[in-house]
Amino acid sequence: MKSAVKQSAERGSAVVEFVLVGALLTLVFISVVQLALILHVRNTLIDAAALGAHFGTLADRSPEEGTDRTRELIAVALNSGYAQDISSSRERVNGITTLKITVRAPMPIIGLIGLSNVMEVSGHAAFQP
């Protein structure tokens, strides 16, 4: 008699358990994908800043051309919305003059939509003697 009462009390719990576990796994999966997207955007911005800094330090180029090159690379790889706030400056590191290109971009929170100017990355390159 006790087993019949216990079975009837648990009747239908597998469906609820399946739905709750499925929802939890979906949330974990979406969070991991979003984290991967954030890392992809960050790495793409760092690469574009470094390539733009290298381009701006070539003998026949200027730092402004490096900034423009960074803007072009970001617009092609991600979106022009990520290439709004780009600056360049000269710095001395261990006695070597370098070009630093800084990119401030939104951090994607939901898909590519995110908070403005939260992520800041920079790329450096030494000027050619």
Secondary structure as a PSIPRED ss2 file (coil, helix, strand):
# PSIPRED VFORMAT (PSIPRED V4.0)

   1 M C   1.000  0.000  0.000
   2 K H   0.000  1.000  0.000
   3 S H   0.000  1.000  0.000
   4 A H   0.000  1.000  0.000
   5 V H   0.000  1.000  0.000
   6 K H   0.000  1.000  0.000
   7 Q H   0.000  1.000  0.000
   8 S H   0.000  1.000  0.000
   9 A H   0.000  1.000  0.000
  10 E C   1.000  0.000  0.000
  11 R C   1.000  0.000  0.000
  12 G C   1.000  0.000  0.000
  13 S H   0.000  1.000  0.000
  14 A H   0.000  1.000  0.000
  15 V H   0.000  1.000  0.000
  16 V H   0.000  1.000  0.000
  17 E H   0.000  1.000  0.000
  18 F H   0.000  1.000  0.000
  19 V H   0.000  1.000  0.000
  20 L H   0.000  1.000  0.000
  21 V H   0.000  1.000  0.000
  22 G H   0.000  1.000  0.000
  23 A H   0.000  1.000  0.000
  24 L H   0.000  1.000  0.000
  25 L H   0.000  1.000  0.000
  26 T H   0.000  1.000  0.000
  27 L H   0.000  1.000  0.000
  28 V H   0.000  1.000  0.000
  29 F H   0.000  1.000  0.000
  30 I H   0.000  1.000  0.000
  31 S H   0.000  1.000  0.000
  32 V H   0.000  1.000  0.000
  33 V H   0.000  1.000  0.000
  34 Q H   0.000  1.000  0.000
  35 L H   0.000  1.000  0.000
  36 A H   0.000  1.000  0.000
  37 L H   0.000  1.000  0.000
  38 I H   0.000  1.000  0.000
  39 L H   0.000  1.000  0.000
  40 H H   0.000  1.000  0.000
  41 V H   0.000  1.000  0.000
  42 R H   0.000  1.000  0.000
  43 N H   0.000  1.000  0.000
  44 T H   0.000  1.000  0.000
  45 L H   0.000  1.000  0.000
  46 I H   0.000  1.000  0.000
  47 D H   0.000  1.000  0.000
  48 A H   0.000  1.000  0.000
  49 A H   0.000  1.000  0.000
  50 A H   0.000  1.000  0.000
  51 L H   0.000  1.000  0.000
  52 G H   0.000  1.000  0.000
  53 A H   0.000  1.000  0.000
  54 H H   0.000  1.000  0.000
  55 F H   0.000  1.000  0.000
  56 G H   0.000  1.000  0.000
  57 T C   1.000  0.000  0.000
  58 L C   1.000  0.000  0.000
  59 A C   1.000  0.000  0.000
  60 D C   1.000  0.000  0.000
  61 R C   1.000  0.000  0.000
  62 S C   1.000  0.000  0.000
  63 P H   0.000  1.000  0.000
  64 E H   0.000  1.000  0.000
  65 E H   0.000  1.000  0.000
  66 G H   0.000  1.000  0.000
  67 T H   0.000  1.000  0.000
  68 D H   0.000  1.000  0.000
  69 R H   0.000  1.000  0.000
  70 T H   0.000  1.000  0.000
  71 R H   0.000  1.000  0.000
  72 E H   0.000  1.000  0.000
  73 L H   0.000  1.000  0.000
  74 I H   0.000  1.000  0.000
  75 A H   0.000  1.000  0.000
  76 V H   0.000  1.000  0.000
  77 A H   0.000  1.000  0.000
  78 L C   1.000  0.000  0.000
  79 N C   1.000  0.000  0.000
  80 S H   0.000  1.000  0.000
  81 G H   0.000  1.000  0.000
  82 Y H   0.000  1.000  0.000
  83 A H   0.000  1.000  0.000
  84 Q C   1.000  0.000  0.000
  85 D E   0.000  0.000  1.000
  86 I E   0.000  0.000  1.000
  87 S E   0.000  0.000  1.000
  88 S E   0.000  0.000  1.000
  89 S E   0.000  0.000  1.000
  90 R E   0.000  0.000  1.000
  91 E E   0.000  0.000  1.000
  92 R E   0.000  0.000  1.000
  93 V E   0.000  0.000  1.000
  94 N C   1.000  0.000  0.000
  95 G C   1.000  0.000  0.000
  96 I E   0.000  0.000  1.000
  97 T E   0.000  0.000  1.000
  98 T E   0.000  0.000  1.000
  99 L E   0.000  0.000  1.000
 100 K E   0.000  0.000  1.000
 101 I E   0.000  0.000  1.000
 102 T E   0.000  0.000  1.000
 103 V E   0.000  0.000  1.000
 104 R E   0.000  0.000  1.000
 105 A E   0.000  0.000  1.000
 106 P E   0.000  0.000  1.000
 107 M E   0.000  0.000  1.000
 108 P E   0.000  0.000  1.000
 109 I E   0.000  0.000  1.000
 110 I E   0.000  0.000  1.000
 111 G C   1.000  0.000  0.000
 112 L C   1.000  0.000  0.000
 113 I E   0.000  0.000  1.000
 114 G E   0.000  0.000  1.000
 115 L E   0.000  0.000  1.000
 116 S E   0.000  0.000  1.000
 117 N E   0.000  0.000  1.000
 118 V E   0.000  0.000  1.000
 119 M E   0.000  0.000  1.000
 120 E E   0.000  0.000  1.000
 121 V E   0.000  0.000  1.000
 122 S E   0.000  0.000  1.000
 123 G E   0.000  0.000  1.000
 124 H E   0.000  0.000  1.000
 125 A E   0.000  0.000  1.000
 126 A E   0.000  0.000  1.000
 127 F C   1.000  0.000  0.000
 128 Q C   1.000  0.000  0.000
 129 P C   1.000  0.000  0.000
